[in-house]
Amino acid sequence: MELPVPGSPDEALTVERLVELFRDFSEQSTSLRSAYSDLEQRVVDLSAELAKKDREIYTGYNNLWEFQTYLDSILESLPIGLVVFDLQWQVTRINRTAREILNLAPEELPTGTVFLDQEPLMTLLDERNENTELGVPMERVIERPQGSIVVRQIVSWLYNRSHERIGLLLSLEDLTAVHELERRIDEQKTLVALGEMAAHVAHELRNPLFGICGFAQILLEETPETDQRYRLVQKINEGVDSLNRIATTLLNYTRSGEPTFERTDLQSLLTDISEWTRTDKTDRTSQINIILDLPQENIPVKLDKELMREALLNIAKNAKQAMPKGGTLQFGMKWDLLKNRVMIIISDTGVGISPENLDKIFNPFFTTRSTGTGLGLAVVHKIIRLHRGNVTVDSQVGSGTKFTVELPIV
């Protein structure tokens, strides 16, 4: 390219063109600087907005995590066992109560069939019928090392927000305590009705007994002792006395009323009962070894001393009768400050009680002996209940029996 000659018209045109180009360049530079500044500000704004969104996401995640933890805490704290399955019967979630009911390890996830393998419901679920309606309560017995329990189970479909089935939910409720309470209520109703009937029978029985006793006494006075009928009349009197004792025991058992509570030294009471048991020879049993194992400290209790003496003596009598060939009778006592209860323990090394009779021994008129009214332990049960306590029995045939009387501490 040839440069224009200085001072020529072409030089003037070239300069003007350069000036114009420089001006355009300056304008473009200014525009670019403005655009860059705008872009830079936009980047700053976007960075701030992104940081804000990050904080919102982080906050939302924390809230979601806290809510999930809250839901997990609720699920784990529910007194009802919950097990979640997918549609292939694989366990996806199980809470603490369900593990306790099923006696599962903390990390154990069993298959679904372990819950319903003995139920007809399993057949319905195997059909994979989408129209199958669940939610029917069923009761089953679950065997555990610590004993069997009665469980009510309900299987329900699990839906998502679109109302599509995504799994199943099994709820488990331990009804053992409820069944035991129902049994006790029924037993109590039976005992009340039986007590009312026994009181009526005992009252009606005593009236003719007094007449029989009076006439028998007259015959006894008018019959010489050398007469063979004298012994027969004596037998009549003995029979009347026996019937009168039974009637009196019945009336005492059915008599209502509150015990008279007073502060009592349990150690002294048990010592007296053990001494009476040691010296009593009415049962004609063989040698009984008495062991008294009592704490040194005084345990503060309030009870009706005479009623409690009667109850504990009845237990001691039963223990002696369970050892016709001799044995060991032990009186013990311990207390539980956390429960605010004191336990009186009377154990023997006698013949024991068969398992089928353990639930019956406190029922009125139940006895396994050829003699006796079967009211001794029924009276024990009533007296302990009047003291807002509880009496339990543990026995092994051939090894002995242990009675535990639990009473509230003052």
Secondary structure, DSSP 4 states (H G I P E B T S, - for coil): -PPPPTTSHHHHHHHHHHHHHHHHHHHHHHHHHHHHHHHHHHHHHHHHHHHHHHHHHHHHHHHHHHHHHHHHHHHHH-SSEEEEE-TTS-EEEE-HHHHHHHT--TT----THHHHTTSTHHHHHHTT-TT------EEEEE--TT--EEEEEEEEEEE-TT--EEEEEEEEEE-HHHHHHHHHHHHHHHHHHHHHHHHHHHHHHHHHHHHHHHHHHHHHHHS-TTSTHHHHHHHHHHHHHHHHHHHHHHHHHH-------EEEEHHHHHHHHHHHHHH--TT----EEEEEE--SSPPEEEE-HHHHHHHHHHHHHHHHHT-TT-EEEEEEEEEETTTTEEEEEEEE-SS---GGGTTTTTSTT--SSSSS-S-HHHHHHHHHHHTT-EEEEEEETTTEEEEEEEEE--
